[in-house]
Amino acid sequence: MTHVDARLGRRRFRRTRVAAMATILACSVAAHARDDKPGSITYDPAPGPGAGRHIVLLAGDEEYRSEEGLPMLAKILSQRHGFRCTVLFSMSASGDGTIDPTNQMSLPGASALDAADGIVMLLRYRRWPDAAMRHFVNAYRRGVPIIALRTSTHAFNYPDHDAGEFKSFNRFGKDVLGEGWMSHWGRHKAEATRGVVEPSARHHPILRGVAKVFGDTDVYEAYPPADAEILLRGQVVNGMKPDDPPAEYRKKRSTDRQEQGINEPMMPIAWTRRHRNDAGNTNRVFCSTMGAATDLVCEDLRRLVVNAVYWGLELDVPERADVRFVVPFEPSAYGFDGYRRGLRPGDLALGRALPRR
């Protein structure tokens, strides 16, 4: 064999080996993230403390890009912490297999909730068909823990003329989570949120490893009930950057029209409560009015949510949970009509970053 033949042989071997490794990697990714049913994707777990627990994440809002943020959280929960995770999406009514967060009546794959050990939700004004809603209600009545983000305070919106069995869930935010929709307390898209730990909660396990919370969404007006434990308050900042100073002006509350300083006191942005439901079971509830996909760029906010999953399932919360992105994460800006057209659940598989816009 000549030297030339030998070099060519080595090159062919390297190309074959690279191709084989690529095939193995592709098979591995496919094995760990499955587009099980239209409108869902499941991430099989790596080894971790969450072994044997199934988290179902419900993405369904028109504004805050839950269809981008929740799959990212599911990848972290499955690959860094060992939970099996299924994400359910709102899908296009056209049947073309694409995600459409504006379709408020869509939740295919809702039967996954029958095996849910915990629910993470970012919903806004959904009115699912009875069959889909029944899976959610049954999980809630079983006492499944609920981690609710941002617009989940106003998750459901069954119309006034509807006398169906689920109309009472229009008050799910107020009655279960601890608050419904009130108002944008900070100026929307002009004043961001800095998280401030409530002094009485500084040793709460959900706050382990959580120090600097910041999000580019605004503070919501919120008044959780007396049985809620407030973990974080939201300082309205005068701008959209983490180092912007606190805002200083006065504003009237929605409740009694009395005026107060915008940060005097600061509104709660994260709290817990234990809610006894109408079936006699207790749901451990964590609610945060933060949680847009762009908010979740903040490492400590991701850690807060991951810690809340552990707390909800009554597992030991890590001292500093690993919340590194599994793949690069560059979320879309929040806003109505700003979702990525043509996105499919399979585009969010374990080894795939969001397609560039």
C-alpha positions as CSV (number, residue, x, y, z in Angstrom):
1,M,0.0,0.0,0.0
2,T,1.4,3.4,-0.9
3,H,1.5,6.4,1.5
4,V,-1.3,8.0,-0.6
5,D,-3.5,4.9,-0.3
6,A,-2.9,4.9,3.5
7,R,-3.8,8.5,3.9
8,L,-7.0,8.0,1.9
9,G,-7.9,5.0,4.0
10,R,-7.4,6.9,7.2
11,R,-9.6,9.7,5.8
12,R,-12.4,7.3,4.8
13,F,-12.2,5.7,8.3
14,R,-12.5,9.1,10.0
15,R,-15.5,10.1,7.8
16,T,-17.1,6.7,8.6
17,R,-16.5,7.2,12.3
18,V,-17.9,10.7,12.3
19,A,-21.0,9.6,10.4
20,A,-21.4,6.7,12.9
21,M,-21.1,9.0,15.9
22,A,-23.6,11.4,14.3
23,T,-26.1,8.5,13.9
24,I,-25.6,7.4,17.5
25,L,-26.1,11.0,18.7
26,A,-29.3,11.4,16.6
27,C,-30.6,8.1,18.0
28,S,-29.8,9.1,21.5
29,V,-31.6,12.4,21.1
30,A,-34.6,10.7,19.6
31,A,-34.7,8.3,22.5
32,H,-34.7,11.1,25.1
33,A,-37.2,13.4,23.4
34,R,-40.2,12.0,21.7
35,D,-43.0,13.8,19.8
36,D,-45.4,11.3,21.3
37,K,-48.7,12.8,20.2
38,P,-49.7,15.7,18.1
39,G,-49.2,18.7,20.3
40,S,-46.8,17.3,22.8
41,I,-43.2,16.3,23.4
42,T,-41.8,14.1,26.1
43,Y,-38.2,14.3,27.5
44,D,-37.1,11.0,29.0
45,P,-34.9,11.6,32.1
46,A,-31.2,11.3,32.8
47,P,-30.5,9.8,36.2
48,G,-31.3,12.2,39.0
49,P,-33.4,12.9,42.2
50,G,-36.6,13.2,40.2
51,A,-36.5,9.6,39.0
52,G,-40.0,8.1,38.8
53,R,-41.7,11.4,38.8
54,H,-43.6,12.8,35.8
55,I,-44.0,16.6,35.3
56,V,-46.5,17.8,32.8
57,L,-45.9,21.4,31.5
58,L,-48.8,23.3,30.0
59,A,-47.8,25.9,27.4
60,G,-50.7,28.1,26.3
61,D,-50.5,31.9,26.3
62,E,-50.5,34.4,23.5
63,E,-48.0,36.9,24.8
64,Y,-45.1,35.5,27.0
65,R,-43.8,32.7,24.8
66,S,-44.6,29.8,27.1
67,E,-44.1,27.6,24.0
68,E,-40.4,28.5,24.1
69,G,-39.8,28.8,27.9
70,L,-41.5,25.7,29.2
71,P,-39.6,23.3,26.8
72,M,-36.4,24.9,28.0
73,L,-37.4,24.2,31.6
74,A,-38.5,20.7,30.8
75,K,-35.0,20.0,29.3
76,I,-33.4,21.2,32.5
77,L,-35.8,19.3,34.8
78,S,-35.3,16.1,32.8
79,Q,-31.6,16.2,32.0
80,R,-30.2,18.0,35.2
81,H,-32.7,16.6,37.7
82,G,-34.1,13.3,36.5
83,F,-37.8,14.1,36.0
84,R,-39.7,12.7,33.1
85,C,-41.3,15.8,31.4
86,T,-44.1,16.1,28.9
87,V,-44.9,19.5,27.4
88,L,-48.4,20.1,25.9
89,F,-49.0,22.9,23.5
90,S,-51.8,24.8,21.8
91,M,-51.8,23.7,18.2
92,S,-53.0,25.2,15.0
93,A,-56.7,24.6,14.2
94,S,-55.6,24.0,10.6
95,G,-54.2,20.6,11.5
96,D,-50.8,21.3,10.0
97,G,-48.9,20.2,13.1
98,T,-47.6,23.7,14.1
99,I,-47.8,25.4,17.5
100,D,-50.4,28.2,17.7
101,P,-50.5,29.8,21.1
102,T,-53.5,31.9,20.0
103,N,-55.7,28.9,19.7
104,Q,-57.3,29.0,23.2
105,M,-59.4,25.9,22.7
106,S,-56.5,23.5,22.0
107,L,-54.8,21.1,24.3
108,P,-54.1,17.8,22.5
109,G,-52.5,15.1,24.5
110,A,-54.2,16.1,27.7
111,S,-54.4,12.5,28.8
112,A,-50.8,12.9,29.9
113,L,-52.2,14.7,32.9
114,D,-53.6,11.4,34.2
115,A,-50.1,10.3,35.1
116,A,-48.8,13.7,36.2
117,D,-47.0,14.0,39.6
118,G,-46.7,17.7,39.2
119,I,-47.9,20.5,36.8
120,V,-46.0,23.5,35.6
121,M,-48.3,25.9,33.8
122,L,-48.2,29.2,31.9
123,L,-51.7,29.7,30.5
124,R,-53.8,32.6,29.6
125,Y,-57.6,32.6,29.0
126,R,-57.9,29.0,27.9
127,R,-61.3,27.4,27.2
128,W,-60.4,23.8,26.3
129,P,-62.9,21.3,25.1
130,D,-64.6,19.4,28.0
131,A,-62.6,16.2,27.4
132,A,-59.3,18.0,27.7
133,M,-60.4,20.2,30.6
134,R,-61.6,17.1,32.5
135,H,-58.0,15.7,32.5
136,F,-56.8,18.9,34.1
137,V,-59.6,19.1,36.7
138,N,-59.0,15.4,37.7
139,A,-55.3,16.0,38.2
140,Y,-56.1,19.1,40.3
141,R,-58.6,17.2,42.4
142,R,-56.1,14.5,43.0
143,G,-54.0,17.1,44.8
144,V,-51.2,17.3,42.2
145,P,-48.8,20.2,43.1
146,I,-49.1,23.2,40.8
147,I,-46.3,25.6,39.8
148,A,-48.0,28.5,38.0
149,L,-46.3,31.3,36.1
150,R,-47.2,34.8,34.9
151,T,-50.6,34.8,33.2
152,S,-51.7,31.6,35.0
153,T,-53.4,34.0,37.4
154,H,-56.0,34.2,34.6
155,A,-55.6,30.8,33.1
156,F,-59.2,30.1,32.0
157,N,-62.0,32.1,30.4
158,Y,-65.2,30.1,29.8
159,P,-67.8,32.5,28.4
160,D,-70.6,33.9,30.6
161,H,-73.3,32.2,28.6
162,D,-71.6,28.8,29.2
163,A,-73.4,27.0,32.0
164,G,-70.9,24.1,31.8
165,E,-69.2,22.4,34.7
166,F,-65.9,24.3,34.2
167,K,-67.1,27.9,34.4
168,S,-66.0,28.1,38.0
169,F,-62.4,27.6,36.9
170,N,-62.5,31.2,35.6
171,R,-61.6,31.9,39.2
172,F,-58.8,29.3,39.4
173,G,-56.2,32.1,39.8
174,K,-58.0,33.8,42.7
175,D,-59.3,30.7,44.4
176,V,-56.4,28.2,43.9
177,L,-53.3,30.1,43.1
178,G,-54.1,33.1,45.4
179,E,-54.6,35.9,42.9
180,G,-56.4,36.6,39.6
181,W,-55.8,39.3,37.0
182,M,-55.6,42.8,38.5
183,S,-53.4,45.2,36.5
184,H,-49.9,45.9,35.2
185,W,-48.5,47.6,38.3
186,G,-45.3,48.6,36.6
187,R,-45.4,50.2,33.2
188,H,-45.7,47.4,30.6
189,K,-42.6,47.1,28.4
190,A,-41.0,50.2,30.0
191,E,-40.3,49.1,33.7
192,A,-38.8,45.8,34.5
193,T,-38.8,43.8,37.7
194,R,-36.1,43.2,40.4
195,G,-36.9,40.4,42.8
196,V,-36.5,41.2,46.5
197,V,-36.5,38.4,49.1
198,E,-39.2,38.8,51.7
199,P,-37.2,38.9,55.0
200,S,-39.5,36.4,56.8
201,A,-39.0,33.8,54.0
202,R,-35.2,34.1,53.6
203,H,-34.7,30.5,54.8
204,H,-37.5,28.9,52.7
205,P,-36.2,26.0,50.7
206,I,-37.5,27.4,47.4
207,L,-35.1,30.3,47.9
208,R,-32.0,28.1,48.1
209,G,-29.3,29.5,45.8
210,V,-31.6,32.3,44.7
211,A,-30.1,35.8,45.1
212,K,-30.5,37.9,42.0
213,V,-33.8,37.7,40.3
214,F,-34.5,40.1,37.4
215,G,-37.0,40.0,34.5
216,D,-37.8,42.3,31.7
217,T,-41.6,41.9,32.3
218,D,-43.3,44.3,34.6
219,V,-44.7,43.7,38.1
220,Y,-48.3,42.6,38.3
221,E,-50.6,44.0,40.9
222,A,-51.3,41.2,43.4
223,Y,-52.7,40.6,46.9
224,P,-52.3,37.0,47.8
225,P,-54.5,35.8,50.7
226,A,-53.4,35.6,54.3
227,D,-52.7,31.9,54.1
228,A,-50.0,32.5,51.4
229,E,-46.3,32.7,52.3
230,I,-44.7,35.5,50.3
231,L,-41.2,34.6,49.0
232,L,-40.3,37.5,46.7
233,R,-41.6,41.0,46.1
234,G,-41.1,42.9,42.9
235,Q,-39.3,46.2,42.8
236,V,-40.5,48.2,39.9
237,V,-37.3,49.7,38.3
238,N,-37.1,52.8,36.2
239,G,-36.2,51.2,33.0
240,M,-35.4,47.7,31.5
241,K,-31.9,47.0,32.7
242,P,-30.8,45.1,35.9
243,D,-28.9,48.1,37.2
244,D,-31.7,50.6,36.7
245,P,-32.8,52.5,39.9
246,P,-36.1,51.9,41.6
247,A,-39.1,53.8,40.1
248,E,-40.4,56.6,42.3
249,Y,-44.0,57.7,41.7
250,R,-47.4,57.1,43.1
251,K,-50.3,55.0,41.7
252,K,-53.8,54.0,42.7
253,R,-54.6,50.5,43.7
254,S,-57.3,48.6,41.7
255,T,-58.9,47.4,44.9
256,D,-59.8,50.6,46.7
257,R,-58.5,53.3,44.4
258,Q,-56.2,54.6,47.2
259,E,-52.8,55.9,46.1
260,Q,-49.5,54.5,47.2
261,G,-45.9,54.7,46.2
262,I,-45.2,52.3,43.4
263,N,-42.7,50.4,45.6
264,E,-44.3,51.2,49.0
265,P,-44.9,48.4,49.6
266,M,-43.6,46.3,46.7
267,M,-46.1,43.9,45.2
268,P,-45.6,40.1,45.8
269,I,-44.2,38.3,42.8
270,A,-43.7,34.8,44.2
271,W,-45.6,32.9,47.0
272,T,-46.7,29.5,48.1
273,R,-49.9,28.2,49.7
274,R,-51.5,24.9,50.5
275,H,-55.0,24.8,49.0
276,R,-57.6,22.3,50.0
277,N,-59.7,21.5,46.9
278,D,-63.3,20.5,46.5
279,A,-62.4,16.8,46.5
280,G,-60.8,17.2,50.0
281,N,-57.2,16.9,48.8
282,T,-54.5,19.5,49.3
283,N,-52.5,21.0,46.4
284,R,-49.1,22.5,47.2
285,V,-49.1,25.7,45.1
286,F,-46.3,27.9,44.0
287,C,-47.2,31.0,42.0
288,S,-45.0,33.6,40.4
289,T,-46.2,36.6,38.3
290,M,-42.8,36.3,36.5
291,G,-42.1,33.6,34.0
292,A,-42.0,34.9,30.4
293,A,-39.4,33.2,28.3
294,T,-37.3,36.3,28.4
295,D,-37.5,36.4,32.2
296,L,-36.2,32.8,32.3
297,V,-32.9,33.9,30.9
298,C,-32.2,34.9,34.5
299,E,-30.4,31.9,36.2
300,D,-31.8,32.6,39.6
301,L,-35.4,32.7,38.3
302,R,-34.9,29.4,36.6
303,R,-33.6,28.1,39.9
304,L,-36.6,29.4,41.8
305,V,-38.9,27.5,39.5
306,V,-36.9,24.3,39.6
307,N,-36.8,24.5,43.4
308,A,-40.5,25.0,43.5
309,V,-40.9,21.7,41.6
310,Y,-38.9,19.9,44.3
311,W,-40.9,21.6,47.0
312,G,-44.2,20.8,45.4
313,L,-43.3,17.1,45.2
314,E,-41.9,17.2,48.8
315,L,-38.4,16.3,47.7
316,D,-35.3,17.7,49.3
317,V,-34.5,21.0,47.5
318,P,-30.8,21.2,46.4
319,E,-28.6,23.7,48.0
320,R,-27.9,25.2,44.5
321,A,-29.9,23.5,41.8
322,D,-28.1,23.0,38.4
323,V,-30.1,25.1,36.0
324,R,-27.7,25.4,33.1
325,F,-29.3,25.4,29.7
326,V,-29.2,22.0,28.1
327,V,-29.0,23.7,24.6
328,P,-28.5,27.4,23.9
329,F,-31.6,29.5,24.6
330,E,-32.4,32.7,22.8
331,P,-36.1,33.4,23.4
332,S,-38.4,35.6,21.4
333,A,-39.4,39.0,22.9
334,Y,-42.8,38.9,24.5
335,G,-45.8,40.6,22.9
336,F,-49.0,39.7,21.2
337,D,-48.7,38.1,17.8
338,G,-45.0,37.6,18.3
339,Y,-44.8,33.8,18.2
340,R,-42.7,31.9,15.8
341,R,-44.8,30.7,12.9
342,G,-44.2,27.2,11.7
343,L,-42.7,25.9,15.0
344,R,-43.5,22.2,15.7
345,P,-43.0,20.3,18.9
346,G,-40.3,18.2,17.2
347,D,-38.3,21.4,16.7
348,L,-37.9,21.6,20.4
349,A,-36.3,18.1,20.8
350,L,-33.6,17.6,23.3
351,G,-30.6,18.3,21.1
352,R,-32.2,21.2,19.2
353,A,-32.0,24.9,20.1
354,L,-34.8,27.2,18.9
355,P,-34.5,28.0,15.2
356,R,-33.1,31.4,14.5
357,R,-35.7,33.9,13.5
